[in-house]
Structures are given as C-alpha cells and as structure tokens.
Amino acid sequence: MEFILSTINCGCFLFLAFLHLFWVMGGKWAFAASIPTDINGRRVLHPSRMGTFLVALVLLIFVLINFGFIGILNLPFDAKYVRYAMIAISGIFILRFIGDFKYVGIFKKYRHSTFASHDTYLYSPLCLIIAISHAILSLYYFDEL
C-alpha cells in the first residue's frame, strides 16, 4: 500500500513541478487560473520566475523524499528524518487546504473567480488528499520503527 500511495504522490508532485517549470520558461497554459484574484479580478499574487522555480524545486524535493520513503532512493541521512519530512509535507498541504481565509483554501471568503472555482473543486481537495496520504504514510512508517 505504501508503495502505491507514495508513487501516486510522486506522480502528482512531478506533474506540478513540471507545470511550474513550464511557467518559468514562459508557458501560459493554466497559469491564469492558478493565481488568486480579488473581487475586482486583480491578481492578489505576482509570482516571479525565481519564486516559481523555487516552488518547482521544492516539489522535486518532495518527490525525492517519497522515493526515499519507499526505498527507490537511498537518502544520505537517517530514516527517521524521512518520517519527519513526510509529516512536514502533510502539514504544509493541510495548511494550504485550510488557506488564508480570504482568497485561498477551503475557508476562502472570495468565491467568484476562475481561481476560486478551481481552488474549491480541484486545488484544495488535491491538497487534502496529499496531506492525508502523507499522514497515513508517516503513521505507517512510525509502526515500522
């Protein structure tokens, strides 16, 4: 089970990392729907290329952590740190699921934009699934220690 769940997580992270790299290189597909907007349609965030690249890099690090968890990759540190990293990933995505209570997350106030619709039906549920799967995996790993 942990192999399948971690592999699915890796697939999601790889897709998202490559999407961010696509945006760094000037791609426009799905970019407009990925930025929160206020009630007047103005972007709330103005991500730089470097910021977008760093997000892609972090997502690739998440892939490496998951590969280390299932044993595909030998990481150069103790296995307990892999568990801590899995818990941290779960925490990051549960916070993203909850959001900022204004533009992003399940408790957002502004719900009438393209981003808000995508966030409600796609981005936030995906973040919850990723958070739960990493929590399950870290609990499984806890039993193995």
N, CA, C and O atoms as a GROMACS GRO file, in nm:
protein
  580
    1MET      N    1   0.082  -0.119   0.000
    1MET     CA    2   0.000   0.000   0.000
    1MET      C    3   0.086   0.126   0.000
    1MET      O    4   0.060   0.220  -0.074
    2GLU      N    5   0.191   0.126   0.084
    2GLU     CA    6   0.273   0.247   0.094
    2GLU      C    7   0.344   0.276  -0.039
    2GLU      O    8   0.367   0.392  -0.072
    3PHE      N    9   0.379   0.173  -0.113
    3PHE     CA   10   0.445   0.192  -0.241
    3PHE      C   11   0.351   0.261  -0.339
    3PHE      O   12   0.390   0.355  -0.408
    4ILE      N   13   0.228   0.213  -0.346
    4ILE     CA   14   0.130   0.269  -0.439
    4ILE      C   15   0.096   0.413  -0.402
    4ILE      O   16   0.093   0.502  -0.487
    5LEU      N   17   0.071   0.436  -0.273
    5LEU     CA   18   0.034   0.570  -0.227
    5LEU      C   19   0.149   0.669  -0.250
    5LEU      O   20   0.126   0.781  -0.296
    6SER      N   21   0.268   0.629  -0.218
    6SER     CA   22   0.384   0.717  -0.237
    6SER      C   23   0.412   0.740  -0.386
    6SER      O   24   0.453   0.850  -0.424
    7THR      N   25   0.391   0.640  -0.468
    7THR     CA   26   0.409   0.655  -0.613
    7THR      C   27   0.307   0.753  -0.671
    7THR      O   28   0.342   0.834  -0.757
    8ILE      N   29   0.184   0.747  -0.625
    8ILE     CA   30   0.081   0.843  -0.669
    8ILE      C   31   0.120   0.984  -0.627
    8ILE      O   32   0.106   1.078  -0.705
    9ASN      N   33   0.170   0.998  -0.503
    9ASN     CA   34   0.217   1.129  -0.457
    9ASN      C   35   0.328   1.181  -0.547
    9ASN      O   36   0.328   1.298  -0.585
   10CYS      N   37   0.422   1.093  -0.581
   10CYS     CA   38   0.534   1.132  -0.669
   10CYS      C   39   0.482   1.178  -0.805
   10CYS      O   40   0.531   1.276  -0.861
   11GLY      N   41   0.384   1.107  -0.858
   11GLY     CA   42   0.325   1.147  -0.986
   11GLY      C   43   0.263   1.285  -0.979
   11GLY      O   44   0.281   1.367  -1.070
   12CYS      N   45   0.189   1.313  -0.872
   12CYS     CA   46   0.129   1.446  -0.854
   12CYS      C   47   0.237   1.552  -0.844
   12CYS      O   48   0.229   1.656  -0.909
   13PHE      N   49   0.339   1.526  -0.761
   13PHE     CA   50   0.446   1.624  -0.743
   13PHE      C   51   0.525   1.647  -0.871
   13PHE      O   52   0.561   1.761  -0.902
   14LEU      N   53   0.551   1.540  -0.946
   14LEU     CA   54   0.624   1.556  -1.073
   14LEU      C   55   0.543   1.640  -1.172
   14LEU      O   56   0.598   1.728  -1.238
   15PHE      N   57   0.414   1.611  -1.182
   15PHE     CA   58   0.329   1.690  -1.272
   15PHE      C   59   0.332   1.837  -1.232
   15PHE      O   60   0.350   1.924  -1.317
   16LEU      N   61   0.314   1.864  -1.103
   16LEU     CA   62   0.311   2.002  -1.057
   16LEU      C   63   0.447   2.070  -1.074
   16LEU      O   64   0.454   2.188  -1.109
   17ALA      N   65   0.555   1.997  -1.049
   17ALA     CA   66   0.689   2.054  -1.067
   17ALA      C   67   0.713   2.090  -1.213
   17ALA      O   68   0.763   2.198  -1.244
   18PHE      N   69   0.678   1.998  -1.304
   18PHE     CA   70   0.699   2.027  -1.445
   18PHE      C   71   0.607   2.139  -1.494
   18PHE      O   72   0.645   2.215  -1.583
   19LEU      N   73   0.488   2.150  -1.438
   19LEU     CA   74   0.399   2.260  -1.472
   19LEU      C   75   0.461   2.393  -1.429
   19LEU      O   76   0.457   2.491  -1.504
   20HIS      N   77   0.518   2.397  -1.309
   20HIS     CA   78   0.584   2.519  -1.264
   20HIS      C   79   0.707   2.552  -1.350
   20HIS      O   80   0.731   2.668  -1.381
   21LEU      N   81   0.782   2.450  -1.389
   21LEU     CA   82   0.896   2.474  -1.478
   21LEU      C   83   0.849   2.525  -1.615
   21LEU      O   84   0.914   2.609  -1.677
   22PHE      N   85   0.736   2.473  -1.662
   22PHE     CA   86   0.676   2.520  -1.787
   22PHE      C   87   0.645   2.669  -1.777
   22PHE      O   88   0.669   2.746  -1.870
   23TRP      N   89   0.589   2.710  -1.662
   23TRP     CA   90   0.558   2.852  -1.642
   23TRP      C   91   0.685   2.936  -1.634
   23TRP      O   92   0.689   3.048  -1.684
   24VAL      N   93   0.790   2.882  -1.571
   24VAL     CA   94   0.917   2.955  -1.562
   24VAL      C   95   0.971   2.983  -1.702
   24VAL      O   96   1.028   3.089  -1.727
   25MET      N   97   0.953   2.888  -1.792
   25MET     CA   98   1.005   2.903  -1.928
   25MET      C   99   0.911   2.984  -2.017
   25MET      O  100   0.934   2.994  -2.138
   26GLY      N  101   0.807   3.041  -1.961
   26GLY     CA  102   0.719   3.130  -2.037
   26GLY      C  103   0.588   3.069  -2.080
   26GLY      O  104   0.510   3.135  -2.149
   27GLY      N  105   0.560   2.946  -2.043
   27GLY     CA  106   0.435   2.882  -2.079
   27GLY      C  107   0.316   2.953  -2.015
   27GLY      O  108   0.328   3.010  -1.907
   28LYS      N  109   0.204   2.949  -2.081
   28LYS     CA  110   0.083   3.018  -2.033
   28LYS      C  111  -0.030   2.924  -1.995
   28LYS      O  112  -0.126   2.967  -1.931
   29TRP      N  113  -0.021   2.795  -2.033
   29TRP     CA  114  -0.130   2.702  -2.009
   29TRP      C  115  -0.161   2.694  -1.860
   29TRP      O  116  -0.071   2.666  -1.780
   30ALA      N  117  -0.283   2.717  -1.821
   30ALA     CA  118  -0.336   2.706  -1.685
   30ALA      C  119  -0.278   2.808  -1.589
   30ALA      O  120  -0.305   2.802  -1.469
   31PHE      N  121  -0.198   2.902  -1.638
   31PHE     CA  122  -0.136   2.999  -1.548
   31PHE      C  123  -0.239   3.096  -1.490
   31PHE      O  124  -0.238   3.122  -1.370
   32ALA      N  125  -0.327   3.149  -1.573
   32ALA     CA  126  -0.425   3.247  -1.526
   32ALA      C  127  -0.517   3.190  -1.419
   32ALA      O  128  -0.557   3.261  -1.327
   33ALA      N  129  -0.550   3.063  -1.430
   33ALA     CA  130  -0.640   3.000  -1.333
   33ALA      C  131  -0.567   2.957  -1.206
   33ALA      O  132  -0.630   2.904  -1.114
   34SER      N  133  -0.435   2.978  -1.201
   34SER     CA  134  -0.359   2.933  -1.085
   34SER      C  135  -0.325   3.047  -0.989
   34SER      O  136  -0.262   3.024  -0.886
   35ILE      N  137  -0.364   3.168  -1.022
   35ILE     CA  138  -0.334   3.285  -0.940
   35ILE      C  139  -0.463   3.339  -0.881
   35ILE      O  140  -0.557   3.369  -0.955
   36PRO      N  141  -0.470   3.353  -0.747
   36PRO     CA  142  -0.592   3.408  -0.686
   36PRO      C  143  -0.614   3.554  -0.725
   36PRO      O  144  -0.520   3.631  -0.741
   37THR      N  145  -0.739   3.589  -0.741
   37THR     CA  146  -0.776   3.727  -0.775
   37THR      C  147  -0.874   3.781  -0.672
   37THR      O  148  -0.944   3.705  -0.605
   38ASP      N  149  -0.877   3.913  -0.660
   38ASP     CA  150  -0.971   3.975  -0.567
   38ASP      C  151  -1.107   3.990  -0.633
   38ASP      O  152  -1.130   3.940  -0.743
   39ILE      N  153  -1.195   4.056  -0.567
   39ILE     CA  154  -1.333   4.069  -0.616
   39ILE      C  155  -1.341   4.147  -0.747
   39ILE      O  156  -1.437   4.132  -0.822
   40ASN      N  157  -1.240   4.231  -0.776
   40ASN     CA  158  -1.237   4.309  -0.900
   40ASN      C  159  -1.161   4.240  -1.011
   40ASN      O  160  -1.145   4.296  -1.119
   41GLY      N  161  -1.113   4.118  -0.986
   41GLY     CA  162  -1.040   4.044  -1.087
   41GLY      C  163  -0.892   4.073  -1.094
   41GLY      O  164  -0.823   4.023  -1.183
   42ARG      N  165  -0.840   4.153  -1.000
   42ARG     CA  166  -0.696   4.181  -0.997
   42ARG      C  167  -0.623   4.070  -0.924
   42ARG      O  168  -0.672   4.019  -0.822
   43ARG      N  169  -0.506   4.033  -0.976
   43ARG     CA  170  -0.426   3.928  -0.912
   43ARG      C  171  -0.384   3.969  -0.772
   43ARG      O  172  -0.342   4.083  -0.750
   44VAL      N  173  -0.395   3.877  -0.681
   44VAL     CA  174  -0.353   3.900  -0.544
   44VAL      C  175  -0.203   3.874  -0.530
   44VAL      O  176  -0.134   3.940  -0.453
   45LEU      N  177  -0.154   3.777  -0.605
   45LEU     CA  178  -0.012   3.742  -0.605
   45LEU      C  179   0.049   3.775  -0.740
   45LEU      O  180  -0.018   3.770  -0.843
   46HIS      N  181   0.177   3.809  -0.736
   46HIS     CA  182   0.252   3.834  -0.859
   46HIS      C  183   0.380   3.752  -0.851
   46HIS      O  184   0.487   3.806  -0.821
   47PRO      N  185   0.370   3.622  -0.879
   47PRO     CA  186   0.488   3.535  -0.861
   47PRO      C  187   0.597   3.567  -0.962
   47PRO      O  188   0.571   3.587  -1.081
   48SER      N  189   0.720   3.571  -0.913
   48SER     CA  190   0.834   3.593  -1.001
   48SER      C  191   0.876   3.459  -1.062
   48SER      O  192   0.833   3.353  -1.017
   49ARG      N  193   0.960   3.466  -1.162
   49ARG     CA  194   1.012   3.343  -1.221
   49ARG      C  195   1.094   3.266  -1.119
   49ARG      O  196   1.086   3.143  -1.113
   50MET      N  197   1.173   3.338  -1.038
   50MET     CA  198   1.255   3.272  -0.936
   50MET      C  199   1.167   3.204  -0.831
   50MET      O  200   1.196   3.092  -0.790
   51GLY      N  201   1.062   3.270  -0.789
   51GLY     CA  202   0.970   3.211  -0.693
   51GLY      C  203   0.904   3.086  -0.749
   51GLY      O  204   0.891   2.985  -0.680
   52THR      N  205   0.862   3.093  -0.873
   52THR     CA  206   0.800   2.978  -0.938
   52THR      C  207   0.900   2.865  -0.953
   52THR      O  208   0.865   2.748  -0.935
   53PHE      N  209   1.025   2.898  -0.985
   53PHE     CA  210   1.131   2.797  -0.994
   53PHE      C  211   1.156   2.732  -0.859
   53PHE      O  212   1.176   2.611  -0.852
   54LEU      N  213   1.155   2.810  -0.753
   54LEU     CA  214   1.176   2.754  -0.618
   54LEU      C  215   1.062   2.660  -0.578
   54LEU      O  216   1.086   2.558  -0.513
   55VAL      N  217   0.940   2.694  -0.617
   55VAL     CA  218   0.827   2.603  -0.591
   55VAL      C  219   0.849   2.471  -0.664
   55VAL      O  220   0.828   2.364  -0.608
   56ALA      N  221   0.892   2.479  -0.790
   56ALA     CA  222   0.920   2.356  -0.866
   56ALA      C  223   1.030   2.276  -0.799
   56ALA      O  224   1.021   2.153  -0.792
   57LEU      N  225   1.133   2.342  -0.751
   57LEU     CA  226   1.243   2.274  -0.684
   57LEU      C  227   1.196   2.204  -0.556
   57LEU      O  228   1.235   2.091  -0.529
   58VAL      N  229   1.114   2.272  -0.479
   58VAL     CA  230   1.061   2.211  -0.356
   58VAL      C  231   0.974   2.090  -0.389
   58VAL      O  232   0.981   1.988  -0.321
   59LEU      N  233   0.893   2.100  -0.494
   59LEU     CA  234   0.811   1.986  -0.534
   59LEU      C  235   0.899   1.867  -0.576
   59LEU      O  236   0.865   1.752  -0.548
   60LEU      N  237   1.010   1.894  -0.643
   60LEU     CA  238   1.103   1.787  -0.680
   60LEU      C  239   1.170   1.727  -0.556
   60LEU      O  240   1.198   1.607  -0.552
   61ILE      N  241   1.197   1.809  -0.456
   61ILE     CA  242   1.250   1.757  -0.329
   61ILE      C  243   1.146   1.666  -0.263
   61ILE      O  244   1.182   1.563  -0.205
   62PHE      N  245   1.019   1.703  -0.271
   62PHE     CA  246   0.914   1.617  -0.217
   62PHE      C  247   0.912   1.481  -0.288
   62PHE      O  248   0.887   1.378  -0.226
   63VAL      N  249   0.939   1.482  -0.418
   63VAL     CA  250   0.948   1.356  -0.493
   63VAL      C  251   1.063   1.271  -0.438
   63VAL      O  252   1.047   1.151  -0.415
   64LEU      N  253   1.178   1.334  -0.417
   64LEU     CA  254   1.292   1.261  -0.364
   64LEU      C  255   1.264   1.203  -0.225
   64LEU      O  256   1.304   1.090  -0.195
   65ILE      N  257   1.195   1.279  -0.142
   65ILE     CA  258   1.159   1.230  -0.008
   65ILE      C  259   1.068   1.108  -0.019
   65ILE      O  260   1.088   1.010   0.052
   66ASN      N  261   0.970   1.114  -0.109
   66ASN     CA  262   0.881   1.000  -0.127
   66ASN      C  263   0.956   0.880  -0.183
   66ASN      O  264   0.931   0.766  -0.142
   67PHE      N  265   1.048   0.903  -0.278
   67PHE     CA  266   1.131   0.794  -0.329
   67PHE      C  267   1.217   0.733  -0.219
   67PHE      O  268   1.236   0.612  -0.214
   68GLY      N  269   1.267   0.817  -0.131
   68GLY     CA  270   1.343   0.767  -0.017
   68GLY      C  271   1.256   0.687   0.078
   68GLY      O  272   1.300   0.587   0.135
   69PHE      N  273   1.132   0.729   0.094
   69PHE     CA  274   1.040   0.658   0.183
   69PHE      C  275   1.014   0.516   0.135
   69PHE      O  276   1.012   0.423   0.215
   70ILE      N  277   0.993   0.500   0.004
   70ILE     CA  278   0.959   0.366  -0.047
   70ILE      C  279   1.082   0.285  -0.084
   70ILE      O  280   1.071   0.171  -0.128
   71GLY      N  281   1.201   0.345  -0.066
   71GLY     CA  282   1.324   0.269  -0.085
   71GLY      C  283   1.379   0.270  -0.226
   71GLY      O  284   1.475   0.197  -0.255
   72ILE      N  285   1.323   0.349  -0.315
   72ILE     CA  286   1.375   0.359  -0.450
   72ILE      C  287   1.506   0.438  -0.449
   72ILE      O  288   1.596   0.413  -0.530
   73LEU      N  289   1.517   0.532  -0.358
   73LEU     CA  290   1.633   0.619  -0.349
   73LEU      C  291   1.695   0.605  -0.211
   73LEU      O  292   1.624   0.607  -0.110
   74ASN      N  293   1.825   0.591  -0.205
   74ASN     CA  294   1.896   0.585  -0.079
   74ASN      C  295   1.934   0.727  -0.038
   74ASN      O  296   2.021   0.788  -0.099
   75LEU      N  297   1.869   0.779   0.064
   75LEU     CA  298   1.896   0.915   0.107
   75LEU      C  299   2.013   0.916   0.206
   75LEU      O  300   2.029   0.821   0.281
   76PRO      N  301   2.093   1.022   0.206
   76PRO     CA  302   2.215   1.026   0.288
   76PRO      C  303   2.193   1.066   0.434
   76PRO      O  304   2.282   1.122   0.497
   77PHE      N  305   2.076   1.037   0.487
   77PHE     CA  306   2.052   1.067   0.628
   77PHE      C  307   1.964   0.959   0.689
   77PHE      O  308   1.910   0.874   0.617
   78ASP      N  309   1.949   0.963   0.819
   78ASP     CA  310   1.876   0.861   0.894
   78ASP      C  311   1.730   0.853   0.851
   78ASP      O  312   1.668   0.953   0.813
   79ALA      N  313   1.676   0.733   0.857
   79ALA     CA  314   1.538   0.708   0.812
   79ALA      C  315   1.434   0.785   0.893
   79ALA      O  316   1.327   0.816   0.841
   80LYS      N  317   1.464   0.816   1.018
   80LYS     CA  318   1.365   0.888   1.098
   80LYS      C  319   1.341   1.028   1.041
   80LYS      O  320   1.233   1.085   1.059
   81TYR      N  321   1.442   1.085   0.973
   81TYR     CA  322   1.424   1.217   0.914
   81TYR      C  323   1.332   1.212   0.792
   81TYR      O  324   1.266   1.311   0.759
   82VAL      N  325   1.327   1.098   0.727
   82VAL     CA  326   1.231   1.081   0.617
   82VAL      C  327   1.090   1.089   0.673
   82VAL      O  328   1.002   1.152   0.614
   83ARG      N  329   1.068   1.026   0.787
   83ARG     CA  330   0.937   1.032   0.852
   83ARG      C  331   0.902   1.175   0.890
   83ARG      O  332   0.789   1.220   0.867
   84TYR      N  333   0.997   1.248   0.947
   84TYR     CA  334   0.973   1.388   0.982
   84TYR      C  335   0.940   1.470   0.858
   84TYR      O  336   0.853   1.557   0.862
   85ALA      N  337   1.009   1.443   0.750
   85ALA     CA  338   0.983   1.514   0.625
   85ALA      C  339   0.843   1.482   0.573
   85ALA      O  340   0.773   1.571   0.524
   86MET      N  341   0.801   1.356   0.584
   86MET     CA  342   0.666   1.319   0.541
   86MET      C  343   0.561   1.390   0.626
   86MET      O  344   0.459   1.434   0.573
   87ILE      N  345   0.586   1.402   0.755
   87ILE     CA  346   0.494   1.475   0.843
   87ILE      C  347   0.491   1.622   0.805
   87ILE      O  348   0.385   1.684   0.802
   88ALA      N  349   0.609   1.678   0.774
   88ALA     CA  350   0.616   1.819   0.734
   88ALA      C  351   0.539   1.843   0.604
   88ALA      O  352   0.468   1.943   0.591
   89ILE      N  353   0.553   1.753   0.509
   89ILE     CA  354   0.480   1.766   0.382
   89ILE      C  355   0.330   1.762   0.410
   89ILE      O  356   0.254   1.841   0.354
   90SER      N  357   0.289   1.672   0.497
   90SER     CA  358   0.148   1.664   0.533
   90SER      C  359   0.101   1.796   0.594
   90SER      O  360  -0.006   1.846   0.561
   91GLY      N  361   0.181   1.851   0.683
   91GLY     CA  362   0.146   1.978   0.746
   91GLY      C  363   0.137   2.093   0.647
   91GLY      O  364   0.045   2.175   0.655
   92ILE      N  365   0.231   2.099   0.555
   92ILE     CA  366   0.230   2.205   0.452
   92ILE      C  367   0.101   2.200   0.371
   92ILE      O  368   0.039   2.302   0.345
   93PHE      N  369   0.062   2.080   0.332
   93PHE     CA  370  -0.056   2.068   0.246
   93PHE      C  371  -0.187   2.082   0.323
   93PHE      O  372  -0.288   2.121   0.265
   94ILE      N  373  -0.187   2.050   0.452
   94ILE     CA  374  -0.309   2.075   0.530
   94ILE      C  375  -0.326   2.225   0.551
   94ILE      O  376  -0.438   2.276   0.551
   95LEU      N  377  -0.214   2.296   0.569
   95LEU     CA  378  -0.223   2.442   0.580
   95LEU      C  379  -0.271   2.504   0.449
   95LEU      O  380  -0.350   2.598   0.450
   96ARG      N  381  -0.224   2.452   0.336
   96ARG     CA  382  -0.270   2.501   0.205
   96ARG      C  383  -0.419   2.470   0.186
   96ARG      O  384  -0.493   2.551   0.130
   97PHE      N  385  -0.462   2.354   0.233
   97PHE     CA  386  -0.604   2.318   0.225
   97PHE      C  387  -0.689   2.417   0.305
   97PHE      O  388  -0.792   2.463   0.258
   98ILE      N  389  -0.644   2.450   0.426
   98ILE     CA  390  -0.718   2.544   0.510
   98ILE      C  391  -0.717   2.683   0.447
   98ILE      O  392  -0.820   2.749   0.439
   99GLY      N  393  -0.599   2.728   0.402
   99GLY     CA  394  -0.588   2.853   0.330
   99GLY      C  395  -0.570   2.974   0.418
   99GLY      O  396  -0.539   2.964   0.536
  100ASP      N  397  -0.591   3.091   0.357
  100ASP     CA  398  -0.568   3.219   0.426
  100ASP      C  399  -0.699   3.284   0.472
  100ASP      O  400  -0.697   3.397   0.522
  101PHE      N  401  -0.810   3.216   0.456
  101PHE     CA  402  -0.943   3.263   0.495
  101PHE      C  403  -0.992   3.383   0.412
  101PHE      O  404  -1.094   3.443   0.444
  102LYS      N  405  -0.918   3.417   0.307
  102LYS     CA  406  -0.960   3.528   0.223
  102LYS      C  407  -0.969   3.487   0.077
  102LYS      O  408  -1.076   3.494   0.017
  103TYR      N  409  -0.856   3.445   0.017
  103TYR     CA  410  -0.853   3.415  -0.126
  103TYR      C  411  -0.825   3.268  -0.159
  103TYR      O  412  -0.859   3.221  -0.267
  104VAL      N  413  -0.762   3.196  -0.067
  104VAL     CA  414  -0.711   3.062  -0.094
  104VAL      C  415  -0.761   2.965   0.013
  104VAL      O  416  -0.774   3.001   0.130
  105GLY      N  417  -0.788   2.842  -0.028
  105GLY     CA  418  -0.823   2.737   0.067
  105GLY      C  419  -0.972   2.714   0.079
  105GLY      O  420  -1.054   2.784   0.018
  106ILE      N  421  -1.004   2.617   0.158
  106ILE     CA  422  -1.144   2.574   0.171
  106ILE      C  423  -1.230   2.678   0.244
  106ILE      O  424  -1.352   2.683   0.225
  107PHE      N  425  -1.168   2.761   0.326
  107PHE     CA  426  -1.242   2.862   0.402
  107PHE      C  427  -1.231   3.002   0.342
  107PHE      O  428  -1.250   3.101   0.413
  108LYS      N  429  -1.201   3.011   0.213
  108LYS     CA  430  -1.184   3.142   0.149
  108LYS      C  431  -1.315   3.220   0.149
  108LYS      O  432  -1.424   3.163   0.145
  109LYS      N  433  -1.300   3.351   0.152
  109LYS     CA  434  -1.414   3.442   0.153
  109LYS      C  435  -1.460   3.476   0.012
  109LYS      O  436  -1.580   3.481  -0.015
  110TYR      N  437  -1.365   3.500  -0.079
  110TYR     CA  438  -1.397   3.536  -0.217
  110TYR      C  439  -1.407   3.411  -0.302
  110TYR      O  440  -1.307   3.340  -0.320
  111ARG      N  441  -1.525   3.382  -0.353
  111ARG     CA  442  -1.550   3.256  -0.423
  111ARG      C  443  -1.600   3.274  -0.567
  111ARG      O  444  -1.645   3.178  -0.629
  112HIS      N  445  -1.592   3.396  -0.620
  112HIS     CA  446  -1.650   3.422  -0.751
  112HIS      C  447  -1.544   3.458  -0.854
  112HIS      O  448  -1.550   3.564  -0.917
  113SER      N  449  -1.447   3.371  -0.871
  113SER     CA  450  -1.345   3.391  -0.975
  113SER      C  451  -1.309   3.255  -1.032
  113SER      O  452  -1.345   3.151  -0.977
  114THR      N  453  -1.238   3.256  -1.143
  114THR     CA  454  -1.194   3.131  -1.203
  114THR      C  455  -1.104   3.055  -1.107
  114THR      O  456  -1.119   2.934  -1.090
  115PHE      N  457  -1.010   3.127  -1.044
  115PHE     CA  458  -0.922   3.062  -0.948
  115PHE      C  459  -1.002   3.003  -0.832
  115PHE      O  460  -0.978   2.888  -0.793
  116ALA      N  461  -1.096   3.078  -0.778
  116ALA     CA  462  -1.174   3.031  -0.663
  116ALA      C  463  -1.250   2.903  -0.697
  116ALA      O  464  -1.257   2.811  -0.615
  117SER      N  465  -1.305   2.897  -0.815
  117SER     CA  466  -1.376   2.776  -0.858
  117SER      C  467  -1.281   2.658  -0.868
  117SER      O  468  -1.310   2.549  -0.818
  118HIS      N  469  -1.166   2.680  -0.934
  118HIS     CA  470  -1.067   2.573  -0.944
  118HIS      C  471  -1.014   2.533  -0.806
  118HIS      O  472  -0.990   2.416  -0.779
  119ASP      N  473  -0.997   2.632  -0.720
  119ASP     CA  474  -0.946   2.604  -0.586
  119ASP      C  475  -1.046   2.520  -0.507
  119ASP      O  476  -1.006   2.428  -0.435
  120THR      N  477  -1.173   2.551  -0.518
  120THR     CA  478  -1.275   2.477  -0.444
  120THR      C  479  -1.287   2.333  -0.491
  120THR      O  480  -1.299   2.241  -0.410
  121TYR      N  481  -1.283   2.313  -0.621
  121TYR     CA  482  -1.311   2.179  -0.675
  121TYR      C  483  -1.189   2.098  -0.715
  121TYR      O  484  -1.200   1.978  -0.740
  122LEU      N  485  -1.071   2.161  -0.722
  122LEU     CA  486  -0.953   2.088  -0.765
  122LEU      C  487  -0.834   2.106  -0.671
  122LEU      O  488  -0.784   2.008  -0.615
  123TYR      N  489  -0.787   2.230  -0.653
  123TYR     CA  490  -0.663   2.254  -0.579
  123TYR      C  491  -0.674   2.215  -0.432
  123TYR      O  492  -0.590   2.141  -0.381
  124SER      N  493  -0.777   2.263  -0.363
  124SER     CA  494  -0.791   2.232  -0.220
  124SER      C  495  -0.816   2.083  -0.195
  124SER      O  496  -0.753   2.027  -0.104
  125PRO      N  497  -0.905   2.016  -0.270
  125PRO     CA  498  -0.919   1.872  -0.248
  125PRO      C  499  -0.789   1.795  -0.274
  125PRO      O  500  -0.758   1.699  -0.203
  126LEU      N  501  -0.713   1.835  -0.376
  126LEU     CA  502  -0.585   1.770  -0.402
  126LEU      C  503  -0.489   1.790  -0.285
  126LEU      O  504  -0.420   1.697  -0.244
  127CYS      N  505  -0.486   1.910  -0.230
  127CYS     CA  506  -0.401   1.936  -0.113
  127CYS      C  507  -0.444   1.851   0.006
  127CYS      O  508  -0.359   1.800   0.079
  128LEU      N  509  -0.574   1.834   0.026
  128LEU     CA  510  -0.621   1.750   0.135
  128LEU      C  511  -0.582   1.604   0.113
  128LEU      O  512  -0.538   1.538   0.207
  129ILE      N  513  -0.595   1.555  -0.008
  129ILE     CA  514  -0.557   1.417  -0.038
  129ILE      C  515  -0.408   1.396  -0.016
  129ILE      O  516  -0.367   1.295   0.041
  130ILE      N  517  -0.327   1.490  -0.061
  130ILE     CA  518  -0.182   1.480  -0.041
  130ILE      C  519  -0.149   1.484   0.108
  130ILE      O  520  -0.065   1.407   0.154
  131ALA      N  521  -0.214   1.572   0.183
  131ALA     CA  522  -0.189   1.581   0.327
  131ALA      C  523  -0.227   1.451   0.398
  131ALA      O  524  -0.151   1.400   0.481
  132ILE      N  525  -0.344   1.397   0.366
  132ILE     CA  526  -0.389   1.273   0.430
  132ILE      C  527  -0.298   1.157   0.392
  132ILE      O  528  -0.263   1.075   0.477
  133SER      N  529  -0.260   1.148   0.265
  133SER     CA  530  -0.176   1.036   0.223
  133SER      C  531  -0.040   1.041   0.291
  133SER      O  532   0.013   0.937   0.330
  134HIS      N  533   0.018   1.159   0.306
  134HIS     CA  534   0.146   1.169   0.375
  134HIS      C  535   0.132   1.140   0.524
  134HIS      O  536   0.222   1.083   0.585
  135ALA      N  537   0.020   1.179   0.583
  135ALA     CA  538  -0.004   1.146   0.724
  135ALA      C  539  -0.017   0.995   0.741
  135ALA      O  540   0.039   0.938   0.835
  136ILE      N  541  -0.090   0.931   0.652
  136ILE     CA  542  -0.105   0.784   0.658
  136ILE      C  543   0.031   0.717   0.642
  136ILE      O  544   0.064   0.625   0.716
  137LEU      N  545   0.109   0.763   0.544
  137LEU     CA  546   0.240   0.704   0.521
  137LEU      C  547   0.333   0.724   0.641
  137LEU      O  548   0.406   0.632   0.677
  138SER      N  549   0.330   0.840   0.701
  138SER     CA  550   0.419   0.863   0.816
  138SER      C  551   0.375   0.782   0.936
  138SER      O  552   0.458   0.739   1.016
  139LEU      N  553   0.245   0.758   0.951
  139LEU     CA  554   0.197   0.672   1.059
  139LEU      C  555   0.237   0.527   1.034
  139LEU      O  556   0.273   0.455   1.127
  140TYR      N  557   0.230   0.485   0.908
  140TYR     CA  558   0.273   0.350   0.874
  140TYR      C  559   0.421   0.334   0.904
  140TYR      O  560   0.463   0.234   0.961
  141TYR      N  561   0.497   0.433   0.867
  141TYR     CA  562   0.641   0.428   0.888
  141TYR      C  563   0.673   0.428   1.036
  141TYR      O  564   0.770   0.366   1.079
  142PHE      N  565   0.590   0.497   1.117
  142PHE     CA  566   0.609   0.501   1.262
  142PHE      C  567   0.597   0.361   1.320
  142PHE      O  568   0.672   0.324   1.411
  143ASP      N  569   0.504   0.281   1.267
  143ASP     CA  570   0.486   0.144   1.313
  143ASP      C  571   0.608   0.058   1.278
  143ASP      O  572   0.638  -0.038   1.349
  144GLU      N  573   0.677   0.092   1.171
  144GLU     CA  574   0.792   0.014   1.127
  144GLU      C  575   0.916   0.040   1.211
  144GLU      O  576   1.007  -0.043   1.214
  145LEU      N  577   0.924   0.157   1.279
  145LEU     CA  578   1.043   0.190   1.358
  145LEU      C  579   1.053   0.109   1.486
  145LEU      O  580   1.148   0.126   1.562
   0.00000   0.00000   0.00000
